[in-house]
Amino acid sequence: MSVTLRAKVAVLGGRAVGKTALTQMFQSKGKLFPKNYKLTSGMDVVVAPVPIEGTDAIVELFVCDVSGHQIFSDMVTQLLDNVNLVILVYDQSSRDSFEACAEGLKLLMGVPSNKGKSMRGVLVGNKHDLVGHVNYDADGDGTV
């Protein structure tokens, strides 16, 4: 008899850091990489079944790609209700996007159903191919 577990995963980060590309690559098992930028309106949800090796269990991950645009900020707290895991994404060529991860985590933990939870997650540095091609202050000392 197969066992199915479910988990809600919030994918958070600033706008245009690659959350949607990461989510789509995960769902398609690496076969679909979006070539064009697409604004996420509020939240996109994909369901990705992950079999647990050596068991008959499957974990259905409800991966919630949450918009990083400020215009959707009013609805974000409702969308982040009862999250089990978090993926914080930042653009490695942007120090600001890295620092914004703390705000995303603070927002997530401020949702009443998430308060007091021990939240597990990962921090993903995306767009490594842009490092060195974009001028940014990597160490925050004011010089590029």
Buried (B, 14 or more C-beta within 10 A) or exposed (E): EEEEEEBBBBBBBBBBBBBBBBBBBBBEEEEEEEEEEEEBEBBBEBEBEEEEEEEEEBBBBBBBBBBBBEEBEEBBBEBBEEBBBBBBBBBBBBBEBBEBBEEBBEBBBEBEEBEEEEBEBEEBBBBEEEBEEEEBEBEEEEEE
